[in-house]
Amino acid sequence: MQQERKIRVLIAKVGCDIHERGALTLSRALRDAGMEVIYTGRYQTPQGVASAAVSEDVDMIALSDHTGSLPIIAGQVIDELKALDATNVPITAGGLLTPDDVKALEDMGVSGNYGPGTPVEVIVAHINGLVKP
Amino acid sequence: MEPEETRVDRLAGHMVRTATQSGIELKPGYGPDDASHISYRKDLGDPGEYPFTRGIYPEMYRNRLWLKSFIVSYATAEETNQAFREYIANGMTDLRLLCDLPTQSGIDPDHPSAWNSMMCGGVATYALPVYEEMLAGLPLGEAVFELAHAGMSSFLYFYGLLVAMMENRGMDIRKLRGNSINDPIRTKLVYGCPDFPTHTDRRICLDHIEFSVRNTPSWRPIAPNGVDPCQGGMDAIRELGGCLAVATAVMEDLRDRGIGIDEYGPMVFSLDAESDFFETIAKFRLARKMWARIAKERLGATTDRAMQLKIGIRTSGLSLTHQKPLNNAARVTLQILSCVLGGVNSLDASSIDEAVGLPSQEARIFNLDAQHIITHEANVPLVADPLGGSYYLEWLTGKMEREVNSYLEEIEAQGGIFACLESGWLGVVMESCRARVQYEKAEGDRLIVGVNAFRCEEDEEGPINEAIRDTAYRAPTVAMREERVREVKEFKAGRDVRRLQPLTTDLLRTTREGGNVQRAVIEAAKAGLTLGECVGVIRLGYGIDYDPFKQIDMPDFVRGIVEG
């Protein structure tokens, strides 16, 4: 049987948010679910995330942030992806989110949008659903 | 491969675990045989007596209740100041200070990497005037301040601002009360703070302590932190072991600067109150006992004061859930109760809306009221160490002591806590603890109500839960961030460079010569040196890039010094 290409996910943190546990937990869970994960680490720029998404040829970007700034961060990452002609990379987000944030993110086309404590199976299923044809 | 389906029965009416949160297996019951190894004098002592297992004061809370604190840290100095006043009126006695995340990382709001987290988690306290505004009208010299920041530069700088404010007002800085976390392991292990490399952190830590011991004797300049490693994954054993190892290493370093433990005085640990009720209580009692032993036997303490450990608490933010947030009220209340039963000295409880956003005022008042109810209605603090002598608790305390000791031996065998950080070993330990928890949750061996058991859909939640979700504090808008960037640029442009330049030169020279930089930081801050510039100048003194993020150049007045 032909080996299937694994789903490649870029887990990214932008800015100075120090809360890393969500990103690390998700990294492990996605690997356990058979995906390839590239984690940017903390203190990244939106440009850095967009160019990593392109150069690593990922299927999906997962933004993690616990400052309440996910709509701002997602907007910047989307702008940088546009600049690189890479608008086809779907984005999901997780961290501290108010109902307004979720709405703002959905309007930008960011799906998922999970609060803290979301079971990782839910996120795995969402990514599988989005990325698999 | 599909993830294994969770076998949690959402209607589970039975226990699913037989072990504590950190994995200590328990019997269904304990009796005299389980506690027969304990010597009352040697292992417990009366409250107020060595080894202080039962508390550091003879009458404990009768004489002095624990300090009630919050990290009060909203987006603007005005809001934060207003909240401090409100909380003080409601019985808060301890002001826990923080700042926004970029500032904690060592950069100012006009730095390009600040934008995405600017004013998040606190005020962008980039310079003295912002501190003046944030603390306006609060009683310096009477209030207890705690610096809870992440980066090591923060302790040096913000303690410096408190001293500067007092000196500018002609007050005696010996009256400054409070503590700094100032833990050089936690800053890297948990936060990977970019401000300084570890060897610099280690020296900055000692500079701050040395200056404080000599000038502000009521300030506790280090409080090794277990809260954040614990939130990062460490279990109770490794949390406590880490704090003991940091405190020991730093006190030994300090001895090389001519300050012994007797002169230093009591130690403070900043510990986590986790959800496992009895394990958490045992951890607090054990922390006091183990530190007293180390202080006496290893560090040569001869006074009771120098053997005493004060415990400051932050209850577990990680235990709080986004799902059915009302349940967080039960979690927080139990965690507060474990702190009181464990005899802690200050308590900062997380808020029920903390998994949704920054805590709202009302949720904070609930935290204070819960403590007032535990005190005045439930009468819990009337008697010191009320669980002392419990077969189970004493067995658990002894069991945990053996485990912590073997963890400390592992650390020693690898050259000490700093070597364990640098080699990456501590990170691996934290990662494997975290993975175990994740595995247990996925397997249904660790139930979190509303998350992997007893769930309901968000739209099945009632109006109370919905309201909690809606009232959480909102992150600052783009317009607010733009305003802050304008403000910092104006501030920088408006300074008297002729006054600032020689004081900055002094900071650079002191750093290069290996002197204690604390006084130089205080004087330069008085002349308007910002946090980001302070970090940059110290970095230059160590021969590394001005900017930790390598994105900006040093300002002209600093370039003038470096090239001049």
Interface residues (C-beta under 8 A of the other chain):
Chain A: V14 G15 C16 D17 I18 E20 R21 L24 T25 R28 A29 D32 A33 G34 G41 R42 Y43 T45 P46 D65 T67 G68 S69 I72 I73 Q76 L96 L97 T98 P99 D100 G115 P116 G117 T118 P119 V120 E121 V124
Chain B: M1 E2 P3 T6 L101 P102 Q104 S105 I107 P112 S113 A114 W115 N116 S117 C120 G121 A150 V190 Y191 G192 C193 P194 Q231 G232 G233 L318 L320 T321 H322 Q323 A355 V356 G357 L358 E431 R434 A435 Q438 K441 A442 I448 V451 N452 R469 D470 A472 Y473 R474 A475 V478 F549
